[in-house]
Amino acid sequence: MTRNLYRLWLILLIISGTIALWFSGIAIEKMWKFFSLNAQVPAKILNWQVRELISSRFTLEADYQFELDSVVYMGKTIFEKPQFLNRFAAENYMRMKGSKSWRTWYCTSNPTCNSLEKGFPQKQCLHALLTLGVFTYFFFARGVILRVTS
């Protein structure tokens, strides 16, 4: 009985640890992007497109350029927010926002890393914290299991 519980604990620990690493990696990547985009300049939008993410989810994609120290940089942003349930709503939003003046965020050490959108990855950080909590729970559950079975 104890051996089977140990195996179950080990399997749950490995699975929860792998999931926690996956979500933590995603959160770290998005936070790295958030903190590395540390300066802004005006951008000129060259092209707007509606992009289908998955079935019945649409978002906007923008091709743009900006100038920094008399060097022209190109960029492309696929907006995470807002997302639309149909192409028509996305196109209407695109017409409304398309005429607005835009500023691009860029990394001062590497201006080729740029985006029109900069938002803190709250959802990804929450996922990482929750899965790390589950991993910690399973890690310390071994002691409880050993006390109960002995």
PLY file of the C-alpha trace (Angstrom):
ply
format ascii 1.0
element vertex 150
property float x
property float y
property float z
element edge 149
property int vertex1
property int vertex2
end_header
0.00 0.00 0.00
2.74 2.46 0.95
4.67 1.65 -2.21
1.62 2.37 -4.40
1.00 5.68 -2.61
4.64 6.62 -3.10
4.35 5.89 -6.84
1.16 7.90 -7.08
2.81 10.78 -5.22
5.84 10.65 -7.51
3.68 10.63 -10.66
1.58 13.56 -9.42
4.74 15.43 -8.44
6.30 14.94 -11.88
3.12 15.91 -13.76
2.43 18.99 -11.63
6.09 20.01 -11.81
6.13 19.75 -15.59
2.94 21.80 -15.89
4.29 24.38 -13.43
7.52 24.68 -15.45
5.53 25.12 -18.67
3.34 27.92 -17.29
6.29 29.55 -15.51
8.26 29.59 -18.75
5.40 31.30 -20.57
5.03 33.87 -17.76
8.78 34.58 -17.68
8.88 35.05 -21.45
5.97 37.51 -21.41
7.38 39.39 -18.40
10.77 39.61 -20.14
9.06 41.19 -23.15
7.10 43.56 -20.90
10.19 44.82 -19.07
12.45 44.95 -22.13
10.09 47.26 -24.05
11.24 50.39 -22.25
10.95 53.32 -24.70
8.36 54.77 -27.07
8.40 56.60 -30.40
5.67 57.55 -32.88
4.80 54.84 -35.39
3.23 54.94 -38.82
0.76 52.13 -39.53
1.31 50.69 -43.00
-1.31 47.96 -43.09
-4.17 46.65 -40.95
-5.52 43.12 -41.22
-8.08 41.02 -39.41
-6.55 37.74 -38.31
-8.43 34.62 -37.26
-6.81 33.12 -34.15
-8.99 30.05 -33.71
-12.49 29.23 -34.83
-14.73 32.22 -34.01
-11.91 34.32 -32.50
-10.56 37.28 -34.43
-8.03 39.97 -33.65
-6.21 42.76 -35.43
-2.74 42.66 -36.93
-0.79 45.80 -37.82
2.32 46.29 -39.93
4.09 49.51 -39.04
7.34 51.41 -39.22
9.11 53.83 -36.95
12.24 55.91 -37.15
14.94 55.98 -34.52
18.21 57.90 -34.99
17.43 58.25 -38.73
17.13 54.43 -39.10
13.75 53.07 -40.17
12.57 49.93 -38.37
9.67 47.73 -39.39
7.38 45.88 -37.03
4.31 43.70 -36.85
1.95 43.35 -33.91
-0.81 40.81 -33.47
-2.97 42.34 -30.77
-3.85 40.14 -27.82
-6.69 42.43 -26.79
-9.38 42.99 -27.84
-10.54 39.78 -29.45
-13.74 39.56 -31.45
-16.30 36.83 -32.07
-16.71 37.65 -35.77
-14.81 39.28 -38.62
-17.37 42.08 -39.02
-16.85 43.36 -35.46
-13.06 43.26 -35.90
-13.28 45.20 -39.17
-15.47 47.87 -37.57
-13.05 48.23 -34.68
-10.15 48.41 -37.16
-11.82 51.30 -39.02
-12.42 53.10 -35.74
-8.87 52.65 -34.35
-7.01 52.75 -37.68
-6.99 56.54 -37.95
-5.65 57.01 -34.42
-2.01 58.03 -33.98
0.09 55.19 -32.62
3.28 54.90 -30.62
5.45 51.83 -30.59
7.26 50.37 -27.65
10.79 49.22 -28.36
13.83 47.89 -26.54
16.55 50.54 -26.31
19.32 47.96 -26.67
17.64 46.20 -29.63
15.05 48.31 -31.52
14.11 45.37 -33.73
12.25 44.06 -30.66
9.15 46.27 -30.73
5.39 46.22 -30.35
2.38 48.52 -30.49
0.98 46.78 -27.43
2.49 46.56 -23.97
0.58 45.00 -21.13
1.62 43.21 -17.98
0.95 39.44 -18.32
-1.38 39.06 -15.33
-3.14 35.94 -16.57
0.10 34.10 -17.35
1.58 35.02 -13.96
-1.58 33.82 -12.20
-1.43 30.51 -14.07
2.23 30.10 -13.10
1.53 30.85 -9.42
-1.44 28.48 -9.27
0.45 25.59 -10.85
3.45 26.23 -8.60
1.02 26.09 -5.67
-0.30 22.72 -6.82
3.27 21.44 -7.22
4.15 22.64 -3.71
1.03 20.95 -2.35
2.01 17.60 -3.87
5.61 18.07 -2.73
4.58 18.44 0.91
1.74 15.89 0.67
4.30 13.07 0.93
4.86 13.82 4.61
1.13 13.72 5.28
0.75 10.45 3.37
3.62 8.87 5.34
2.09 9.93 8.67
-1.33 8.57 7.73
-0.05 5.22 6.49
2.30 4.55 9.40
0 1
1 2
2 3
3 4
4 5
5 6
6 7
7 8
8 9
9 10
10 11
11 12
12 13
13 14
14 15
15 16
16 17
17 18
18 19
19 20
20 21
21 22
22 23
23 24
24 25
25 26
26 27
27 28
28 29
29 30
30 31
31 32
32 33
33 34
34 35
35 36
36 37
37 38
38 39
39 40
40 41
41 42
42 43
43 44
44 45
45 46
46 47
47 48
48 49
49 50
50 51
51 52
52 53
53 54
54 55
55 56
56 57
57 58
58 59
59 60
60 61
61 62
62 63
63 64
64 65
65 66
66 67
67 68
68 69
69 70
70 71
71 72
72 73
73 74
74 75
75 76
76 77
77 78
78 79
79 80
80 81
81 82
82 83
83 84
84 85
85 86
86 87
87 88
88 89
89 90
90 91
91 92
92 93
93 94
94 95
95 96
96 97
97 98
98 99
99 100
100 101
101 102
102 103
103 104
104 105
105 106
106 107
107 108
108 109
109 110
110 111
111 112
112 113
113 114
114 115
115 116
116 117
117 118
118 119
119 120
120 121
121 122
122 123
123 124
124 125
125 126
126 127
127 128
128 129
129 130
130 131
131 132
132 133
133 134
134 135
135 136
136 137
137 138
138 139
139 140
140 141
141 142
142 143
143 144
144 145
145 146
146 147
147 148
148 149
